[in-house]
Amino acid sequence: MADELGHEVSGSGDKPGQFDTSVAHVARVYDYWLGGKDNFAADRAAGDQAISAFPAIPLSARANRAYLARAVRFLVGEAGIRQFLDIGTGIPTANHTHQVAQSVAPDCRVVYSDNDPVVLSHARALLTSHPEGATEYIDADLNDPKRILDGAAALLDFSRPVAVMLMAILQHIDDAHDPYAIVATLMGALPAGSYLAISHPASDIDAEAMAKMADVLNKMMAEKVTFRDRAAVSGFFAGLELVEPGLVQASKWRPASEMEAASPAALWAGVARKK
């Protein structure tokens, strides 16, 4: 579809379904931590309980968004990537992947994937592309990577490098559902020169507080969380070549300033290239 300025924007799948506002959902809780307005009482209650367990979580959420922007700028400006597949995108906010990418190279093409009906409705309304590029949203679950790849292939050329963005989403796939196989399926469909960018809540940074927060969220949110330590997160990059500075705390990944580097961030983050 196109917005009123004629910018190319599209969304595939059915119309957004009904959602239960009495149960907290991760995209809306995250929106609350970021200071957004697209959340309900249940989301704010879960968010506040998480803050009680881990007071730095709003700062950590902001550090994650800042890391996303830095990673995208690197991928476009230094790695030459022009295609992105952003999975688990969340409710659109400032400095979303396509906004950052197209500010560096207007011809970037970005496919977003999520399965939250609230995210879907916002994405269709708000995700607009630079006229030289394109932005699309697909309604799909990370547990079904083949569906994501099939949907993304309508816009992205898989014979050319693609950057897969998995920002704070893999914690919603527990070990029983083999998140490593899901990541391997996604990257296996892409050519050499493609990239994988991940952020993942850490079980071994502020470990006691993070464990308390995980317990709170798992009691109050529809989506459960599995936080992982650095060694477990590094497994997602198996067979790939991590770029400098490797797998580090999100605020330490190529920070723009000492203040940014010092921001609390209970997440591991890294970007790697497929050889």
WONOR-V705999 format. One line per field, one symbol per residue. ss: DSSP state (A for helix, B for strand, O for the rest). phi: phi as a letter, one per 20 degrees, with the letter a starting at -180 (. if undefined). burial: # if it has 16 or more other ideal C-beta (glycine too) atoms within 10 Angstrom, else .. A space follows every 10 residues. Layout:
ss=???
phi=???
burial=???
//
This chain:
ss=OBOOOOOBBB BBOOOOOOOO OOOBOAAAAA AAAOOOOOOO AAAAAAAAAA AAAOOOAAAA AAAAAAAAAA AAAAAAAOOO OOBBBBBOOO OOOOOOAAAA AAAAOOOOBB BBBBOOAAAA AAAAAAOOOO OOOBBBBBBO OOOOAAAAAA AAOOOOOOOO OOBBBBBOOA AAOOAAAOAA AAAAAAAAOO OOOOBBBBBB BBOOOOAAAA AAAAAAAAAA BOOOOOOBOA AAAAAAAOOB BBOOOOOBBA AAOOOOOAAA AOOOOOBBBB BBBBO
phi=.cefenffbb bdnffgefce fedfcgffff gffenfdebc gfffffffff fffbgeffff fffffffgff fffffefdem fccccddmfm fgcfmfgfff fffecgefdc ddcbcefffg ffffedfddf fedbcccceb dgfcffffff ffffdeefed gcdedcelcf fedfffelff ffffffffed fgnfccdccb geeddlgfff fffgffffed dfeeccfceg ffffffegnd dfefenecgg feelfebfff fefgbeceba ccdee
burial=......#### #....#..#. ...####### ####.#.### .##..##.## #.##.###.# ########## ######..#. ########## ###..##### ##.#...### ########## ####..#### ..######## ##..#.###. ##..##.... ########## ###.....#. .##..##.## ...####### ###.##..## .###.##..# #.#.####.# .###.##..# ..#...#### #####....# ..######## ####.
//
